[in-house]
Amino acid sequence: MVHDNLKGRVAVITGAGGVLCSGFAKTLAQLGVKVAVLDLREDAAQAVADEITAQGGTAIAVACNVLEKESLEAARAKINSELGLCDILINGAGGNSPKGTTSKDIFEDGDLDNKVEGVKTFFDLDASGIQFVFNLNILGTLLTTQCFAKDMVGRENVSILNISSMNAFCPLTRIPAYSAAKAGVSNFTQWLAVHFAQSGIRVNAIAPGFFATNQNHSLLFNEDGSLTPRSEKIISHTPMGRFGSPEDLSGALAFFCDETYSGFITGVVLPIDGGFNAYSGV
C-alpha cells in the first residue's frame, strides 16, 4: 500500500491520540509517510505510534499542548531531529465542552423563569467554556500552523490539512460554541490558503459528518443497540443512511496530501458526510 509519491515524507498530526486522527496517522504510515503522533496525552500518542511501528511503519509519539508555544516548539525540535522537516501538517486537535452546550434543542416558554435542575439553557452557557472551545479549535490551529509552517515556506510539495466539521456548514442544535468554532476553522483555512498561495503551501480542510466510533458510541446508540432520538434525526437527514467510519476519510486524506492529485487545489473545505449537507430535509 506504500504510495511512492508520499513515501519518506514527514507528517505532523495533532490530536492524533483520538479516534479519527489516529486513523489519519495509520493511513499515512501505510502509505510510507513518517508520522509524528502529537497529543496532549502522551500515553495515547505512544499507543498509536507503537501500533504503527509494530506494523512496519515509522512513527514517534510527542506530547504536545497546541495552546502553548513552548510546547509546540519543543515538539518541532524533536520532530526535526528524529524525522526531519514537516511536509504535511494535519491540525486535528479540537473538541467541545459541556460548558458550551445547551440541554435542549429549542428554547421554550418558561425556561427562563422556571428553572429546572440539570437543564442548561442558552442563558446558562459559561463564557469560560465558550472560550475554551474557541481556543482549542481556532487558536490551537493557528499556533500549530505558526510553528510548523516556518519549516514549510518556500519548499515544494508541502500542505496543511485542517479538520473542520459539518457544524461549520449548518450548526447543530445544542452545541453553539463548537459549531461557531468549526466555522472559524473553515474560514481560517481559506484565509491561510490565500496567504500562503505563493509560498508553496497548499491549505485545505475536510469536514467530517457523523462518524460512529467507540468514543461516541454511547451518545449515538442505546444499550440495546438501537439509535438514540438524536441519532435517528441524524440518520434520517443522511441520504446514504449510515454513519461514517474512519476509513471513509482515507481517500480524501491521500488526495489532499498528494500534489499529483490536488496540486491546483487550495482553500477547499470538503464535506465527507454521506450527503448530509446536500439534503434539505424534504
C-alpha positions as CSV (number, residue, x, y, z in Angstrom):
1,M,0.0,0.0,0.0
2,V,3.1,2.3,0.0
3,H,2.5,5.4,-2.1
4,D,5.6,6.2,-4.0
5,N,5.0,10.0,-4.2
6,L,4.4,10.3,-0.4
7,K,7.0,7.7,0.7
8,G,9.5,9.2,3.1
9,R,7.7,12.5,3.8
10,V,7.1,13.7,7.3
11,A,3.5,14.2,8.6
12,V,2.8,16.1,11.9
13,I,-0.7,15.3,13.2
14,T,-2.1,17.0,16.3
15,G,-4.9,15.3,18.3
16,A,-3.5,12.0,16.9
17,G,-4.3,10.1,20.1
18,G,-8.0,10.4,19.2
19,V,-10.1,8.1,17.1
20,L,-10.2,9.9,13.7
21,C,-6.8,11.5,13.8
22,S,-5.1,8.2,14.9
23,G,-6.8,6.8,11.8
24,F,-5.1,9.6,9.7
25,A,-1.7,8.6,11.3
26,K,-2.2,4.9,10.5
27,T,-3.3,5.6,6.9
28,L,-0.4,7.9,6.1
29,A,2.1,5.4,7.7
30,Q,0.7,2.7,5.5
31,L,1.4,5.0,2.5
32,G,5.1,5.2,3.6
33,V,4.9,8.6,5.4
34,K,6.9,9.1,8.6
35,V,4.4,10.2,11.2
36,A,4.8,12.4,14.3
37,V,1.8,11.5,16.6
38,L,1.1,14.6,18.7
39,D,-1.4,14.6,21.5
40,L,-1.8,16.2,24.9
41,R,-1.9,12.7,26.4
42,E,1.5,11.2,25.8
43,D,0.2,7.7,26.6
44,A,-2.5,7.9,23.9
45,A,0.1,9.2,21.4
46,Q,2.5,6.4,22.3
47,A,-0.2,3.7,21.9
48,V,-0.8,4.9,18.3
49,A,2.9,5.2,17.5
50,D,3.5,1.7,18.9
51,E,0.8,0.3,16.7
52,I,2.2,1.9,13.6
53,T,5.8,0.7,14.3
54,A,4.5,-2.8,15.1
55,Q,3.1,-2.9,11.6
56,G,6.4,-1.8,10.0
57,G,5.7,1.9,9.8
58,T,7.7,4.8,11.1
59,A,6.2,6.9,13.9
60,I,7.2,8.8,17.0
61,A,4.9,9.9,19.9
62,V,5.2,13.5,21.0
63,A,3.4,15.0,24.0
64,C,2.2,18.5,22.9
65,N,-0.2,21.2,24.0
66,V,-1.3,23.1,21.0
67,L,-2.2,26.1,23.1
68,E,1.3,26.6,24.4
69,K,4.0,27.9,22.0
70,E,6.8,26.5,24.1
71,S,5.3,23.0,23.9
72,L,4.8,23.3,20.2
73,E,8.4,24.5,19.6
74,A,9.7,21.6,21.8
75,A,7.7,19.2,19.6
76,R,9.0,20.8,16.5
77,A,12.6,20.4,17.6
78,K,12.1,16.7,18.5
79,I,10.4,16.0,15.1
80,N,13.1,17.9,13.1
81,S,15.8,15.9,14.9
82,E,14.2,12.4,14.7
83,L,12.2,12.5,11.5
84,G,13.0,15.7,9.5
85,L,11.1,18.8,8.4
86,C,7.4,18.8,8.3
87,D,5.9,18.1,4.8
88,I,2.3,17.5,5.9
89,L,0.6,19.3,8.8
90,I,-2.8,18.0,10.0
91,N,-4.4,20.2,12.5
92,G,-6.6,17.7,14.2
93,A,-6.7,18.8,17.8
94,G,-10.1,20.1,18.7
95,G,-13.2,19.4,20.7
96,N,-16.2,20.7,22.6
97,S,-17.1,21.5,26.2
98,P,-20.2,20.8,28.2
99,K,-20.0,24.4,29.4
100,G,-20.7,25.5,25.8
101,T,-23.6,23.1,25.3
102,T,-27.4,23.6,26.0
103,S,-29.6,20.8,27.3
104,K,-32.4,21.3,24.8
105,D,-32.7,21.9,21.1
106,I,-35.1,24.8,21.3
107,F,-35.7,27.5,23.9
108,E,-39.2,27.1,25.3
109,D,-41.6,29.5,27.1
110,G,-40.9,29.2,30.8
111,D,-37.3,28.1,30.5
112,L,-36.0,31.4,31.8
113,D,-38.4,31.8,34.7
114,N,-39.0,28.2,35.8
115,K,-35.5,26.8,36.2
116,V,-35.2,23.1,36.1
117,E,-32.2,21.4,37.8
118,G,-29.8,19.9,35.3
119,V,-31.3,21.8,32.4
120,K,-28.9,24.3,30.8
121,T,-30.4,27.0,28.6
122,F,-28.7,29.5,26.3
123,F,-28.7,31.9,29.2
124,D,-26.7,29.4,31.3
125,L,-23.8,29.0,28.9
126,D,-20.5,29.6,30.6
127,A,-18.2,32.2,29.0
128,S,-15.1,30.2,30.1
129,G,-16.5,27.1,28.3
130,I,-17.1,29.0,25.1
131,Q,-13.6,30.5,25.3
132,F,-12.1,27.1,25.8
133,V,-13.8,25.7,22.7
134,F,-12.7,28.6,20.6
135,N,-9.1,28.5,21.9
136,L,-8.8,24.7,21.3
137,N,-10.2,24.7,17.8
138,I,-9.1,28.0,16.3
139,L,-6.2,29.2,18.4
140,G,-4.8,25.7,18.5
141,T,-4.9,25.5,14.7
142,L,-3.3,29.0,14.4
143,L,-0.5,28.4,16.8
144,T,0.4,25.0,15.4
145,T,0.5,26.4,11.9
146,Q,2.7,29.3,13.0
147,C,5.1,26.8,14.5
148,F,5.4,24.1,11.7
149,A,4.7,26.3,8.6
150,K,8.1,28.0,9.3
151,D,9.7,24.8,8.0
152,M,7.3,24.6,5.1
153,V,7.5,28.0,3.5
154,G,9.4,28.0,0.2
155,R,9.6,24.2,-0.1
156,E,7.8,22.1,-2.7
157,N,5.1,19.5,-2.2
158,V,4.1,20.7,1.3
159,S,0.5,21.0,2.5
160,I,-1.7,21.7,5.5
161,L,-5.0,19.9,6.2
162,N,-7.3,21.4,8.8
163,I,-10.2,19.4,10.4
164,S,-13.5,21.3,10.2
165,S,-16.9,19.8,10.7
166,M,-20.4,19.6,9.2
167,N,-21.3,22.0,12.0
168,A,-19.4,24.7,10.1
169,F,-21.9,24.4,7.2
170,C,-25.0,24.1,9.3
171,P,-24.9,24.5,13.0
172,L,-26.3,21.6,15.1
173,T,-28.7,22.3,17.9
174,R,-27.2,22.4,21.5
175,I,-23.6,23.0,20.5
176,P,-23.3,26.7,19.6
177,A,-19.7,27.0,20.7
178,Y,-18.4,24.0,18.7
179,S,-20.4,24.9,15.6
180,A,-19.1,28.5,15.6
181,A,-15.5,27.4,16.3
182,K,-15.5,25.0,13.4
183,A,-17.0,27.6,11.1
184,G,-14.0,29.7,12.2
185,V,-11.7,26.8,11.2
186,S,-13.2,26.7,7.7
187,N,-12.9,30.5,7.3
188,F,-9.3,30.4,8.6
189,T,-8.5,27.6,6.1
190,Q,-9.5,29.8,3.3
191,W,-7.5,32.7,4.7
192,L,-4.4,30.6,5.1
193,A,-4.8,29.2,1.6
194,V,-4.7,32.7,0.1
195,H,-1.9,33.9,2.5
196,F,0.4,31.0,1.6
197,A,-0.6,30.6,-2.1
198,Q,2.7,31.9,-3.4
199,S,4.8,30.3,-0.7
200,G,4.4,26.7,-1.8
201,I,1.9,25.7,0.9
202,R,-1.5,24.4,-0.1
203,V,-4.1,24.6,2.7
204,N,-7.4,22.7,2.7
205,A,-9.8,21.1,5.1
206,I,-12.1,18.2,5.5
207,A,-15.5,18.5,7.2
208,P,-16.5,15.1,8.6
209,G,-20.1,14.4,9.1
210,F,-21.3,11.9,11.7
211,F,-18.9,9.1,12.4
212,A,-19.6,6.1,14.7
213,T,-16.6,5.3,16.9
214,N,-16.0,3.7,20.2
215,Q,-15.6,7.2,21.7
216,N,-19.1,8.4,20.9
217,H,-21.0,5.0,20.8
218,S,-23.0,5.8,24.0
219,L,-24.1,9.1,22.5
220,L,-25.4,7.5,19.3
221,F,-26.8,4.2,20.4
222,N,-28.9,2.9,23.3
223,E,-27.7,0.0,25.4
224,D,-29.8,-2.4,23.2
225,G,-28.0,-1.1,20.0
226,S,-30.9,1.0,18.8
227,L,-30.5,4.6,17.8
228,T,-31.0,7.4,20.3
229,P,-33.6,10.0,19.3
230,R,-30.8,12.4,18.2
231,S,-29.1,9.7,16.1
232,E,-32.5,9.0,14.4
233,K,-32.6,12.6,13.4
234,I,-29.0,12.3,12.0
235,I,-29.7,9.2,10.0
236,S,-33.0,10.5,8.7
237,H,-31.1,13.5,7.3
238,T,-28.2,11.5,5.9
239,P,-29.2,10.3,2.4
240,M,-26.7,7.4,2.5
241,G,-28.5,6.2,5.6
242,R,-25.5,5.4,7.8
243,F,-22.8,6.8,10.0
244,G,-19.3,7.2,8.6
245,S,-16.3,5.1,9.6
246,P,-12.8,6.4,10.0
247,E,-11.8,4.5,6.8
248,D,-14.2,6.8,4.8
249,L,-11.7,9.7,5.3
250,S,-8.7,7.9,4.0
251,G,-9.2,8.7,0.3
252,A,-9.7,12.4,0.9
253,L,-6.6,12.4,3.2
254,A,-4.4,10.9,0.5
255,F,-5.9,13.1,-2.2
256,F,-5.2,16.4,-0.4
257,C,-1.7,15.3,0.7
258,D,-0.5,14.3,-2.7
259,E,0.1,17.2,-5.1
260,T,-0.2,14.9,-8.2
261,Y,-3.9,14.6,-7.3
262,S,-4.6,18.1,-5.8
263,G,-1.7,20.3,-6.8
264,F,-4.0,23.1,-8.0
265,I,-6.4,22.8,-5.1
266,T,-6.2,25.1,-2.1
267,G,-8.7,26.8,0.1
268,V,-11.3,24.0,-0.2
269,V,-13.4,22.6,2.7
270,L,-14.6,19.1,1.6
271,P,-17.7,17.6,3.3
272,I,-17.4,13.9,4.0
273,D,-20.9,13.3,5.3
274,G,-23.0,10.8,3.3
275,G,-24.9,13.6,1.7
276,F,-26.0,15.3,5.0
277,N,-25.1,18.8,3.7
278,A,-26.8,18.3,0.4
279,Y,-30.2,17.2,1.9
280,S,-32.8,19.9,2.8
281,G,-34.9,17.5,4.9
282,V,-37.6,17.2,2.3
